[in-house]
Structure formats: C-alpha cells, structure tokens
C-alpha cells in the first residue's frame, strides 16, 4: 500500500533528515515509527502526504507515484491526525468531523450521517457531543474527534503523528485501547509516529526503529524486543525489553498446566480421591456445563468433610481468555495475589482450558524469545534447565 524506494531528504544547509530509506507497509497494516527527536520519523510520515517533498527516491501509494498526484487531492485521500488535534474552534464536533466530506462535495445529509456514524464508532455519542464545540471537550475527547475526522472520507491510509502524546497516561492508555479496537474494525493502512517504545510495541504490527535518518530495524514488536538487530536498537528498547516483551507474547495452550478438575456436585469423597491420586493440594472446580466456578483446597476436604464440593469451593476471580498477553497474566496474578490463573476459551469466554503458573509464564517468555531467534515456533523450542531445578 505504501512503498518507499531509496528516499532521501536533504535540506539546503546539508542536513540529511532521511537517508536512502526503503521499506513497505502492507495494506491494513499498522506500522509504528519510533525513535528519538530529530531522527527523521516525522519527516518520513510528512513525505507521504507531500507536506515535505523528498530530495530523491520515490514514494508509491498503491501503484501510484505520489509525485504525480496533485498535493491537495492526495491529502484528501489520506487521513491525518496530529498531537494537537487541530479542530476548528468555531465549528461543532459534528461539523468538524464532516470537514473532509464537505470539501469533497458530499451532500450535506450524507456528510452528517457519516460524521454521526464515526463519532459513535470512536465512543462519542453524537446526540450528546455532536453539537458541542472543541473547548467543551476534554483532551481525550478532542483526540477522538480528530481520529473520527481523519476517517470521515474513508481514506485507505491514515497518518498519525504522536496523536496521544498530549494527554495524561491514564487517558493515553484508554485512547490506545480504543484505537486498537477501532483499527480491528476499519483495518486502515497506518503510519504511526511515536517516541515511546512501549506505545510502539503495543500498537504496531511492525516497528521501524529509527537511528539518525535511517531505519536500524524493521520487524514485529516481539522480534525487536527479543532479538535487537543492532546495539543501538538494544540500547533504545532498554535493558527491560524482556518485561516489555510480556505485552506482545500471548498465552498459548502449550503454556498451560492441567490440574485436577472436579465438579460442584461431586461428592467430597470422590474429589478427595482425585486430588490424592494426583498429589495435588488443590483442584479447579467447574459447574455442570464445564464452566469455571473456582477452586477447592485439599485441606478444606479433610477428614469429616461431607456433602458435595459445592459446600467447600471458593470462587476464582483470577482468570483470562486464551490469547491474552503474558503481561496481562502477570498483572492478574499480582492483582489477586494468586499463585496461578485459570485460562478460558476465548470462543465463549467460559470453557476451562488449564492454568498458567509463574513458572510456566517464565517458560513461555523464554520460548518466545528463543523461537524468534531461531525462526521456529514456540512448540518446537526445548529449554535448557538447571539440573535439579
């Protein structure tokens, strides 16, 4: 969808902002450009909509060389979101959102309907916010309007220049979550500029890590964190890159432990026999439909306990769907002070698959790093362990 072919930007004073840049962004892909200030990432993005013209090389949008497209026409085909949003203060939220469709000559009703649809999509009720003005919105709300406006004419490409950098960390995380949800629905081709490696890792399908005017590594987030291509990249992503990698490593079925399982209406004697046979201090408890209920400790079924497991079972709040990140798993363990979490089938969110322990979480992270380094799947990796461990 977007292809850079040996693109260089050199200014009259001799400064080279971008040097012989070649890379491609696939249709529907979100690529984050990350690096320190002055490294060329914003220049790269602005050359796509010809706010900056390259000195040499070609940029193609689809199969078209953008140098042959009228700049105004080109910009109307590309959504653009900046940190300061740039909403028109004298126009309502609905009017701001409909700006580009109006410029393209859409009929008024069609433009308003599209704006209404998009405000709803970004989580702003048009009946509540549509008639408000930008100064009546919070920073996060204004940023959402900026995203809606950029999407209004349904452009195939979206350029985002540190769009969430001007809001506080809590709002920023919420906006990132909302944008990921939105992107899963609209699947735009996105170039996203940021200086924050954690934001780049969280949002990007692939990351371009910039040095001085050139890309040092262009790879999926897990690869950048697990196998930095150069010492520069390793230093930029930080010594805690293993912890950052938790956020891009999903829980897989092979990571799970299978503990004893009993049901709510099982007699205590049967449950005790099951746990004794497997030398287990506890068991997962399911209901009659095999949905997670909680757990029961062997001590709770000591001599003299009668009735069914239901009388002795405890509810289990520490659980996640399969495919959640290891970071979410670790956070859930800490939040509930749990020695393990239950993992459920994402299809219905209720079917019990197994449990993830801290030891298995650590193994999953190690396997993920080794798998990327060797070009293999996690299931193929055998870990070296300390004898006797």
Residue, then its C-alpha position, 0 to 999 in steps of 0.5 A: x500500500x505504501x512503498x518507499x524506494x531509496x528516499x532521501x531528504x536533504x535540506x539546503x544547509x546539508x542536513x540529511x533528515x532521511x537517508x536512502x530509506x526503503x521499506x513497505x507497509x502492507x495494506x491494513x497494516x499498522x506500522x509504528x515509527x519510533x525513535x528519538x527527536x530529530x531522527x527523521x520519523x516525522x519527516x518520513x510520515x510528512x513525505x507521504x502526504x507531500x507536506x515535505x517533498x523528498x530530495x530523491x527516491x520515490x514514494x508509491x501509494x498503491x501503484x501510484x507515484x505520489x509525485x504525480x498526484x496533485x498535493x491537495x487531492x492526495x491529502x484528501x485521500x489520506x487521513x491525518x491526525x496530529x498531537x494537537x488535534x487541530x479542530x476548528x474552534x468555531x465549528x461543532x464536533x459534528x461539523x468538524x468531523x464532516x470537514x473532509x466530506x464537505x470539501x469533497x462535495x458530499x451532500x450535506x445529509x450524507x456528510x452528517x450521517x457519516x460524521x454521526x456514524x464515526x463519532x459513535x464508532x470512536x465512543x462519542x455519542x453524537x446526540x450528546x457531543x455532536x453539537x458541542x464545540x472543541x473547548x467543551x471537550x476534554x483532551x481525550x475527547x478532542x483526540x477522538x474527534x480528530x481520529x473520527x475526522x481523519x476517517x470521515x472520507x474513508x481514506x485507505x491510509x491514515x497518518x498519525x503523528x504522536x496523536x496521544x502524546x498530549x494527554x495524561x497516561x491514564x487517558x493515553x492508555x484508554x485512547x490506545x485501547x480504543x484505537x486498537x479496537x477501532x483499527x480491528x474494525x476499519x483495518x486502515x493502512x497506518x503510519x504511526x509516529x511515536x517516541x515511546x517504545x512501549x506505545x510502539x510495541x503495543x500498537x504496531x504490527x511492525x516497528x521501524x526503529x529509527x537511528x539518525x535518518x535511517x531505519x536500524x530495524x524493521x520487524x514485529x514488536x516481539x522480534x525487536x524486543x527479543x532479538x535487537x538487530x543492532x546495539x543501538x536498537x538494544x540500547x533504545x528498547x532498554x535493558x527491560x525489553x524482556x518485561x516489555x516483551x510480556x505485552x506482545x507474547x500471548x498465552x498459548x495452550x502449550x503454556x498451560x498446566x492441567x490440574x485436577x478438575x472436579x465438579x460442584x456436585x461431586x461428592x467430597x469423597x470422590x474429589x478427595x480421591x482425585x486430588x490424592x491420586x494426583x498429589x495435588x493440594x488443590x483442584x479447579x472446580x467447574x459447574x455442570x456445563x464445564x464452566x469455571x466456578x473456582x477452586x477447592x483446597x485439599x485441606x478444606x476436604x479433610x477428614x469429616x468433610x461431607x456433602x458435595x464440593x459445592x459446600x467447600x469451593x471458593x470462587x476464582x476471580x483470577x482468570x483470562x481468555x486464551x490469547x491474552x498477553x503474558x503481561x496481562x497474566x502477570x498483572x492478574x496474578x499480582x492483582x489477586x495475589x494468586x499463585x496461578x490463573x485459570x485460562x478460558x476459551x476465548x470462543x465463549x469466554x467460559x470453557x476451562x482450558x488449564x492454568x498458567x503458573x509463574x513458572x510456566x509464564x517464565x517458560x513461555x517468555x523464554x520460548x518466545x524469545x528463543x523461537x524468534x531467534x531461531x525462526x521456529x515456533x514456540x512448540x518446537x523450542x526445548x529449554x535448557x534447565x538447571x539440573x535439579x531445578 
